[in-house]
Amino acid sequence: MSPFDPASVSKEIEALGKKSEQPGFWDDRETAQKTMQEKKRLEDKMSEYDSLTENLEDLEVMISLAEEEGLAAGTPEGDQMADEITEAYDKFVRNEEAFRIEILLTGEYDSNDAILTVHAGSGGTDAQDWAGLLLRMYTRWAESKGYKVSVADMQDNEEGGISRATIIVAGTNAYGYLKTEKGVHRLVRISPFDSSGRRHTSFAAVEVMPEMDDDIDVEIDPEDIRIDTFRATGKGGQKVNKTDSAIRITHIPTNIVVSCQNERSQFQNKDMAMRILKSRLIELKEQQHKEDLKELHGDFSQITWGSQIRSYVFQPYTMVKDHRTGAEVGNVDKVLDGDIDYFINEKLKKADA
């Protein structure tokens, strides 16, 4: 893990502060805002570090007092002090772990919002139901972090679940955390859609991209895209637009297809779809080290057996296992309710090892 150097961070905060005091600093408002955002980000990190240092000092004082007063276990005073020390220690460990993970997020786009798409894979209705469960898992995780979640596109399945859905997770480091979830997720359970009660294996793929800032320019040749409009759809009784306001954009050279139907107007759907397309093209360009968009090739990896990053097993035992890190959890329901920090943290730590 890259060490956190409070002295260097303090110097950088001071330098940014002096820069903001220079004449004409606000003439370029966009650059000025980025400078102030970076200053605040570093100040927040220093605040967290100072808080951790203070908590550790308080913990050391509590232990010293217990030793000086000779408080022994089994006495009311000793037991009470032991409980307070244990509580303070557990809190410190949790906060220190969260801080260690945060300072691992040093990638160029780690602090950005995340665009997360879930695709149902092989497995029929079971796979579409599984995709819906994954979408719910990520939504609950994001909400537990205080992130804002908005739906860009949702392709429902009449029998249950989704065939595809895209959400925008907005908040600091949303992409840094969620990038670890990219890949195929495998579910093993007794199918609720099988009258014989047989065990089924289902797959769904999770795609995660950073949402790019507006100032990042991506030149897309209008001749390289095809824009189709269609009527937004939803499950029975769901309010949807009655006009052809949904937008589907196909980037012909890469065969990347982006849809958006959850905004209020065709213009807003098109704007959102173009933002997502640009993010996908930038990510693909960096993966393939290409400068010319026309040289890019889309990712057609198969969503099926053998390519999964994580397995969620209900039968014949209960376990969630990440195949990249070996991390395991026995409570599948808790994980599907959004408790995935353990898997995210283990992947981030392994990537930095």
Secondary structure as a PSIPRED ss2 file (coil, helix, strand):
# PSIPRED VFORMAT (PSIPRED V4.0)

   1 M C   1.000  0.000  0.000
   2 S C   1.000  0.000  0.000
   3 P C   1.000  0.000  0.000
   4 F C   1.000  0.000  0.000
   5 D C   1.000  0.000  0.000
   6 P H   0.000  1.000  0.000
   7 A H   0.000  1.000  0.000
   8 S H   0.000  1.000  0.000
   9 V H   0.000  1.000  0.000
  10 S H   0.000  1.000  0.000
  11 K H   0.000  1.000  0.000
  12 E H   0.000  1.000  0.000
  13 I H   0.000  1.000  0.000
  14 E H   0.000  1.000  0.000
  15 A H   0.000  1.000  0.000
  16 L H   0.000  1.000  0.000
  17 G H   0.000  1.000  0.000
  18 K H   0.000  1.000  0.000
  19 K H   0.000  1.000  0.000
  20 S H   0.000  1.000  0.000
  21 E C   1.000  0.000  0.000
  22 Q C   1.000  0.000  0.000
  23 P C   1.000  0.000  0.000
  24 G C   1.000  0.000  0.000
  25 F H   0.000  1.000  0.000
  26 W H   0.000  1.000  0.000
  27 D H   0.000  1.000  0.000
  28 D C   1.000  0.000  0.000
  29 R H   0.000  1.000  0.000
  30 E H   0.000  1.000  0.000
  31 T H   0.000  1.000  0.000
  32 A H   0.000  1.000  0.000
  33 Q H   0.000  1.000  0.000
  34 K H   0.000  1.000  0.000
  35 T H   0.000  1.000  0.000
  36 M H   0.000  1.000  0.000
  37 Q H   0.000  1.000  0.000
  38 E H   0.000  1.000  0.000
  39 K H   0.000  1.000  0.000
  40 K H   0.000  1.000  0.000
  41 R H   0.000  1.000  0.000
  42 L H   0.000  1.000  0.000
  43 E H   0.000  1.000  0.000
  44 D H   0.000  1.000  0.000
  45 K H   0.000  1.000  0.000
  46 M H   0.000  1.000  0.000
  47 S H   0.000  1.000  0.000
  48 E H   0.000  1.000  0.000
  49 Y H   0.000  1.000  0.000
  50 D H   0.000  1.000  0.000
  51 S H   0.000  1.000  0.000
  52 L H   0.000  1.000  0.000
  53 T H   0.000  1.000  0.000
  54 E H   0.000  1.000  0.000
  55 N H   0.000  1.000  0.000
  56 L H   0.000  1.000  0.000
  57 E H   0.000  1.000  0.000
  58 D H   0.000  1.000  0.000
  59 L H   0.000  1.000  0.000
  60 E H   0.000  1.000  0.000
  61 V H   0.000  1.000  0.000
  62 M H   0.000  1.000  0.000
  63 I H   0.000  1.000  0.000
  64 S H   0.000  1.000  0.000
  65 L H   0.000  1.000  0.000
  66 A H   0.000  1.000  0.000
  67 E H   0.000  1.000  0.000
  68 E H   0.000  1.000  0.000
  69 E C   1.000  0.000  0.000
  70 G C   1.000  0.000  0.000
  71 L C   1.000  0.000  0.000
  72 A C   1.000  0.000  0.000
  73 A C   1.000  0.000  0.000
  74 G C   1.000  0.000  0.000
  75 T C   1.000  0.000  0.000
  76 P H   0.000  1.000  0.000
  77 E H   0.000  1.000  0.000
  78 G H   0.000  1.000  0.000
  79 D H   0.000  1.000  0.000
  80 Q H   0.000  1.000  0.000
  81 M H   0.000  1.000  0.000
  82 A H   0.000  1.000  0.000
  83 D H   0.000  1.000  0.000
  84 E H   0.000  1.000  0.000
  85 I H   0.000  1.000  0.000
  86 T H   0.000  1.000  0.000
  87 E H   0.000  1.000  0.000
  88 A H   0.000  1.000  0.000
  89 Y H   0.000  1.000  0.000
  90 D H   0.000  1.000  0.000
  91 K H   0.000  1.000  0.000
  92 F H   0.000  1.000  0.000
  93 V H   0.000  1.000  0.000
  94 R H   0.000  1.000  0.000
  95 N H   0.000  1.000  0.000
  96 E H   0.000  1.000  0.000
  97 E H   0.000  1.000  0.000
  98 A H   0.000  1.000  0.000
  99 F H   0.000  1.000  0.000
 100 R H   0.000  1.000  0.000
 101 I H   0.000  1.000  0.000
 102 E H   0.000  1.000  0.000
 103 I C   1.000  0.000  0.000
 104 L C   1.000  0.000  0.000
 105 L C   1.000  0.000  0.000
 106 T C   1.000  0.000  0.000
 107 G C   1.000  0.000  0.000
 108 E C   1.000  0.000  0.000
 109 Y C   1.000  0.000  0.000
 110 D C   1.000  0.000  0.000
 111 S C   1.000  0.000  0.000
 112 N C   1.000  0.000  0.000
 113 D C   1.000  0.000  0.000
 114 A E   0.000  0.000  1.000
 115 I E   0.000  0.000  1.000
 116 L E   0.000  0.000  1.000
 117 T E   0.000  0.000  1.000
 118 V E   0.000  0.000  1.000
 119 H E   0.000  0.000  1.000
 120 A E   0.000  0.000  1.000
 121 G C   1.000  0.000  0.000
 122 S C   1.000  0.000  0.000
 123 G C   1.000  0.000  0.000
 124 G H   0.000  1.000  0.000
 125 T H   0.000  1.000  0.000
 126 D H   0.000  1.000  0.000
 127 A H   0.000  1.000  0.000
 128 Q H   0.000  1.000  0.000
 129 D H   0.000  1.000  0.000
 130 W H   0.000  1.000  0.000
 131 A H   0.000  1.000  0.000
 132 G H   0.000  1.000  0.000
 133 L H   0.000  1.000  0.000
 134 L H   0.000  1.000  0.000
 135 L H   0.000  1.000  0.000
 136 R H   0.000  1.000  0.000
 137 M H   0.000  1.000  0.000
 138 Y H   0.000  1.000  0.000
 139 T H   0.000  1.000  0.000
 140 R H   0.000  1.000  0.000
 141 W H   0.000  1.000  0.000
 142 A H   0.000  1.000  0.000
 143 E H   0.000  1.000  0.000
 144 S H   0.000  1.000  0.000
 145 K C   1.000  0.000  0.000
 146 G C   1.000  0.000  0.000
 147 Y C   1.000  0.000  0.000
 148 K E   0.000  0.000  1.000
 149 V E   0.000  0.000  1.000
 150 S E   0.000  0.000  1.000
 151 V E   0.000  0.000  1.000
 152 A E   0.000  0.000  1.000
 153 D E   0.000  0.000  1.000
 154 M E   0.000  0.000  1.000
 155 Q E   0.000  0.000  1.000
 156 D E   0.000  0.000  1.000
 157 N C   1.000  0.000  0.000
 158 E C   1.000  0.000  0.000
 159 E C   1.000  0.000  0.000
 160 G C   1.000  0.000  0.000
 161 G C   1.000  0.000  0.000
 162 I E   0.000  0.000  1.000
 163 S E   0.000  0.000  1.000
 164 R E   0.000  0.000  1.000
 165 A E   0.000  0.000  1.000
 166 T E   0.000  0.000  1.000
 167 I E   0.000  0.000  1.000
 168 I E   0.000  0.000  1.000
 169 V E   0.000  0.000  1.000
 170 A E   0.000  0.000  1.000
 171 G C   1.000  0.000  0.000
 172 T C   1.000  0.000  0.000
 173 N C   1.000  0.000  0.000
 174 A H   0.000  1.000  0.000
 175 Y H   0.000  1.000  0.000
 176 G H   0.000  1.000  0.000
 177 Y H   0.000  1.000  0.000
 178 L H   0.000  1.000  0.000
 179 K H   0.000  1.000  0.000
 180 T H   0.000  1.000  0.000
 181 E H   0.000  1.000  0.000
 182 K C   1.000  0.000  0.000
 183 G E   0.000  0.000  1.000
 184 V E   0.000  0.000  1.000
 185 H E   0.000  0.000  1.000
 186 R E   0.000  0.000  1.000
 187 L E   0.000  0.000  1.000
 188 V E   0.000  0.000  1.000
 189 R E   0.000  0.000  1.000
 190 I E   0.000  0.000  1.000
 191 S C   1.000  0.000  0.000
 192 P C   1.000  0.000  0.000
 193 F C   1.000  0.000  0.000
 194 D C   1.000  0.000  0.000
 195 S C   1.000  0.000  0.000
 196 S C   1.000  0.000  0.000
 197 G C   1.000  0.000  0.000
 198 R C   1.000  0.000  0.000
 199 R E   0.000  0.000  1.000
 200 H E   0.000  0.000  1.000
 201 T E   0.000  0.000  1.000
 202 S E   0.000  0.000  1.000
 203 F E   0.000  0.000  1.000
 204 A E   0.000  0.000  1.000
 205 A E   0.000  0.000  1.000
 206 V E   0.000  0.000  1.000
 207 E E   0.000  0.000  1.000
 208 V E   0.000  0.000  1.000
 209 M E   0.000  0.000  1.000
 210 P E   0.000  0.000  1.000
 211 E C   1.000  0.000  0.000
 212 M C   1.000  0.000  0.000
 213 D C   1.000  0.000  0.000
 214 D C   1.000  0.000  0.000
 215 D C   1.000  0.000  0.000
 216 I C   1.000  0.000  0.000
 217 D C   1.000  0.000  0.000
 218 V C   1.000  0.000  0.000
 219 E C   1.000  0.000  0.000
 220 I C   1.000  0.000  0.000
 221 D C   1.000  0.000  0.000
 222 P H   0.000  1.000  0.000
 223 E H   0.000  1.000  0.000
 224 D H   0.000  1.000  0.000
 225 I E   0.000  0.000  1.000
 226 R E   0.000  0.000  1.000
 227 I E   0.000  0.000  1.000
 228 D E   0.000  0.000  1.000
 229 T E   0.000  0.000  1.000
 230 F E   0.000  0.000  1.000
 231 R C   1.000  0.000  0.000
 232 A C   1.000  0.000  0.000
 233 T C   1.000  0.000  0.000
 234 G C   1.000  0.000  0.000
 235 K C   1.000  0.000  0.000
 236 G C   1.000  0.000  0.000
 237 G C   1.000  0.000  0.000
 238 Q C   1.000  0.000  0.000
 239 K C   1.000  0.000  0.000
 240 V C   1.000  0.000  0.000
 241 N C   1.000  0.000  0.000
 242 K C   1.000  0.000  0.000
 243 T C   1.000  0.000  0.000
 244 D C   1.000  0.000  0.000
 245 S C   1.000  0.000  0.000
 246 A E   0.000  0.000  1.000
 247 I E   0.000  0.000  1.000
 248 R E   0.000  0.000  1.000
 249 I E   0.000  0.000  1.000
 250 T E   0.000  0.000  1.000
 251 H E   0.000  0.000  1.000
 252 I C   1.000  0.000  0.000
 253 P C   1.000  0.000  0.000
 254 T C   1.000  0.000  0.000
 255 N C   1.000  0.000  0.000
 256 I E   0.000  0.000  1.000
 257 V E   0.000  0.000  1.000
 258 V E   0.000  0.000  1.000
 259 S E   0.000  0.000  1.000
 260 C E   0.000  0.000  1.000
 261 Q C   1.000  0.000  0.000
 262 N C   1.000  0.000  0.000
 263 E C   1.000  0.000  0.000
 264 R C   1.000  0.000  0.000
 265 S C   1.000  0.000  0.000
 266 Q H   0.000  1.000  0.000
 267 F H   0.000  1.000  0.000
 268 Q H   0.000  1.000  0.000
 269 N H   0.000  1.000  0.000
 270 K H   0.000  1.000  0.000
 271 D H   0.000  1.000  0.000
 272 M H   0.000  1.000  0.000
 273 A H   0.000  1.000  0.000
 274 M H   0.000  1.000  0.000
 275 R H   0.000  1.000  0.000
 276 I H   0.000  1.000  0.000
 277 L H   0.000  1.000  0.000
 278 K H   0.000  1.000  0.000
 279 S H   0.000  1.000  0.000
 280 R H   0.000  1.000  0.000
 281 L H   0.000  1.000  0.000
 282 I H   0.000  1.000  0.000
 283 E H   0.000  1.000  0.000
 284 L H   0.000  1.000  0.000
 285 K H   0.000  1.000  0.000
 286 E H   0.000  1.000  0.000
 287 Q H   0.000  1.000  0.000
 288 Q H   0.000  1.000  0.000
 289 H C   1.000  0.000  0.000
 290 K C   1.000  0.000  0.000
 291 E C   1.000  0.000  0.000
 292 D C   1.000  0.000  0.000
 293 L H   0.000  1.000  0.000
 294 K H   0.000  1.000  0.000
 295 E H   0.000  1.000  0.000
 296 L C   1.000  0.000  0.000
 297 H C   1.000  0.000  0.000
 298 G C   1.000  0.000  0.000
 299 D C   1.000  0.000  0.000
 300 F C   1.000  0.000  0.000
 301 S C   1.000  0.000  0.000
 302 Q C   1.000  0.000  0.000
 303 I C   1.000  0.000  0.000
 304 T C   1.000  0.000  0.000
 305 W C   1.000  0.000  0.000
 306 G C   1.000  0.000  0.000
 307 S C   1.000  0.000  0.000
 308 Q E   0.000  0.000  1.000
 309 I E   0.000  0.000  1.000
 310 R E   0.000  0.000  1.000
 311 S E   0.000  0.000  1.000
 312 Y E   0.000  0.000  1.000
 313 V E   0.000  0.000  1.000
 314 F C   1.000  0.000  0.000
 315 Q C   1.000  0.000  0.000
 316 P C   1.000  0.000  0.000
 317 Y C   1.000  0.000  0.000
 318 T C   1.000  0.000  0.000
 319 M E   0.000  0.000  1.000
 320 V E   0.000  0.000  1.000
 321 K E   0.000  0.000  1.000
 322 D E   0.000  0.000  1.000
 323 H C   1.000  0.000  0.000
 324 R C   1.000  0.000  0.000
 325 T C   1.000  0.000  0.000
 326 G C   1.000  0.000  0.000
 327 A C   1.000  0.000  0.000
 328 E E   0.000  0.000  1.000
 329 V E   0.000  0.000  1.000
 330 G C   1.000  0.000  0.000
 331 N C   1.000  0.000  0.000
 332 V H   0.000  1.000  0.000
 333 D H   0.000  1.000  0.000
 334 K H   0.000  1.000  0.000
 335 V H   0.000  1.000  0.000
 336 L H   0.000  1.000  0.000
 337 D C   1.000  0.000  0.000
 338 G C   1.000  0.000  0.000
 339 D C   1.000  0.000  0.000
 340 I C   1.000  0.000  0.000
 341 D H   0.000  1.000  0.000
 342 Y H   0.000  1.000  0.000
 343 F H   0.000  1.000  0.000
 344 I H   0.000  1.000  0.000
 345 N H   0.000  1.000  0.000
 346 E H   0.000  1.000  0.000
 347 K H   0.000  1.000  0.000
 348 L H   0.000  1.000  0.000
 349 K H   0.000  1.000  0.000
 350 K H   0.000  1.000  0.000
 351 A H   0.000  1.000  0.000
 352 D H   0.000  1.000  0.000
 353 A C   1.000  0.000  0.000
